[in-house]
Amino acid sequence: MATALPLETQTLGGGRQRRGCVLRARGTRIGGVGLVDAGAVLVGTHAFAVLGNVLAVRWASRGAAHPSTSFKIRGQALRVDLLCPKRGAADDPVFIRRFGAAAQPLAYLDYLLAELERAVLIDGGAALVNVPGPARFAFHKLLVATLRPAAFQAKAEKDVVQAAQVLEVLVEARPGDLRPAWDSLRGAGRSWDRAARRGLALLGRRHSAVHARVAAMLRSS
């Protein structure tokens, strides 16, 4: 699960900063942990699953998951990754005072969390969670995939697959979501524009049919 909170943070080097924070979790009974009421935003594979509910589709299973692990929630079958927006080129962890734990900076996280939706997570019961807008989720997945080093190409492939599946549904069900999310990404600066184009090109190499439909939609909007 992922959560965006306006928390006071501190870099491990000592400089205090104001940052948003995200929790990415895996496991069960997410709704009972209390994170959602605190403003948590679900990202990653859990968000992908919930977006299937938002878009009224059932995703096909395509390969094994590559879950990440950081913190075990006591008494819960749940592990959480603590994330925060990346500032600059440094990948140094950022200390979150409220949690007494370090967060891993993630590129383009601000873009992902700029537009959120409420959705239902089925985890043995039902829980309301916050998730990124589907179009931003898909484009962010493409951005992240282009940044994965060679040793993490399996994760990059999963990123692209999830992006392709979401975009394929959006072209049919919510085409109006695509252009605003794309323009917001490209309008964030020259480096963001280059990254957006690299991500779309990666989609074209891996999923040409979906790329063709998305590209046509972006041109005609």
N, C-alpha and C positions, 0 to 999 in steps of 0.2 A: 504494500500500500504506500502511497506517497502523500505527503502532507505539506502544504505551504503555510508557514507561520511567520508573522513579522516579529522575529526574535532579535534580541540584542546578542551579538556574537563577538568572538574574539579570535583573531588568527593565532595559531600556535606560536608565532613569532612575537606576539605581544600587542599588536595594534588593534584597538577596538574598532568595530565596524557595525553598521546596521545592515542586516541581510535578511532575505527570505530563507526559509528552511523547508526541506522536503523530507518526508520519511517514505522509503520504499520498502514494503514488507511482503513477506510470503508466509503462508500457513493458513490457519482457520480461525474463526470467531473474531474477525477483525472488528466487527461492530461493537464488541464488548470491551475493547481496550480503552476507549475514551478519547482516541485521537481525533475522530471525525468531529466530535463536538468542539474540539479545540481549533478547528479550521483545517484539518488535514486534507490533502489532495492526493488522490490515488494516481500513481504513474506506473510505468513499466508494464510487465505482463499482466498484473492484476487489473490495471486500467484498460488494457486491451480486451480482457475478458468482459469487463463491465460495459465497455463501449459496444459490444455485441448486443447487450440489452438495450442500450440507447438507440441503436440503429435497427433493432428488431431482426437480427440475423444470428446464426450460429456459426462460429468460425470453424473451419476445417482444421484438424490437427496436422501440423506440418513440422515434424521433427521434435526432438526432445528439448525440453526447456533448459535454460542455463541460469538457474536461480543464483542470486547473490546472497551472502550472509554477512551480518555484522553483529547484531545484538539479538539475544534470545529474550523474549518477553516472559517473565516469570509466571508460571502457571498456565501458559498459553502455548499452543503449537504454532508459534509465530516468530519469525525472525525479521528484523528491521534494518534497512540501510538508511543512514542519516545523510541527506544530500543538501547542498546549498548552491546558489548560483555561482558560477565561476567568474572571477574578476581578473582580467589580464591573462598572462601566459602561465602563471604559477599554478601548480597542482597541489600545493601544500594544504593539508587538512585545516579546517577552521573549527575552533572550539566554540560550542554552543553552551553558554553558561546555564541556561534554563535546564538543559538535560545533563550537564556535566559530561559531555561526550563530544568527540570530534566528528565533523561532517566532511564528506567528500565533495569538493566542487564539481559541478556538472555544467558543461558548456550549453549555452542557449536555454538554460532553465527558465529565465525570465520570460522568454517568448512562449514557452510551453504553458506557463501558469497565468498568462495574461487574460485568458478567457476560460472560465470553468463552468461545468454543468453538474447538477445534482443527478445521481443515478442510483440504482439499486444493485447492491452486491449480494449474491446468494452464496452464503458460506455455512450451510447447515440451518440457517434461518434467513432473515432478510435484513439488510442494513443499508441506510442511506449513506452514500459516500460522495465526495467531490472528485471529479475527474476533469482532465483537460478537454477542451473542445476537440471533436474527432479530427478535424482538418489540421489543427495545430499539432495534435498528437502524431499524425502521420508524417507531416513535414519535419517535425523534430526527430522522429525515428530515422529519416533519411539523413538529416544533418549528423546525428550521432554515428550512424553507420560509416560515414566518410571519414570519421576521426579514429575509428578503431584500428589499432596496430595489427600487423600480420598475425600475431599470436592469438588474436581475438576475432578471427574472421567468422567463426561459428556464430558468435553473438551478432556480428554485423549482418550476417545472412538472416538471422531471426529478426533483426530490426527492419530489414528491407521487406521481408515477407509480411510482417505485421502492417507496415506502411502500405504495401500493395493491397492487402485485403481491405483495409479501412478505406483507401482511396477508391477502390473499385465499387464499394457500396455507396460512397458519397456521390460519385458521378451520377448514379441512378436516383438515390433517395434524397440527397441534400446538396445538389450541385451549387447552390448559392453560398455554401460555406467555403468553397475552395478559393475563390479569388480574394476575398478579404484576408484570409489567413496567409495566402501567398504574398499579397501586396505588403502586408505588415512585416513579413519576414524580409523581403527584399528592400523595404524602405528603412530598415534599421541601420543601414550603413553599407559602404562598399564591400567590406569583408563579408558581411552577412549575405549580400547579394551573390557574391562568388560562391559562398558555401551552399546557398539555396540551389544554384545552378548545378553544382557538383552533385548534390543530393538527387536532383531530378534526373541528371544524366545516369547516375547509378541505378535508379529505378528503370531507366530505359534499357540498360544492359542486362538487367536481371528479369524484368517483367515488361517486355516491350509492348504487349497489348494494353496493359493498364496505363503505361506511360503515354501511349498514343492518345488514349481517351482523355486523360488528365491534361496533357499538353494542349489538346484541341479545346478543351473547356477553358483553360486559362487564356488562350488566345482570343476566344470568342466573347469572353465576359466583358 
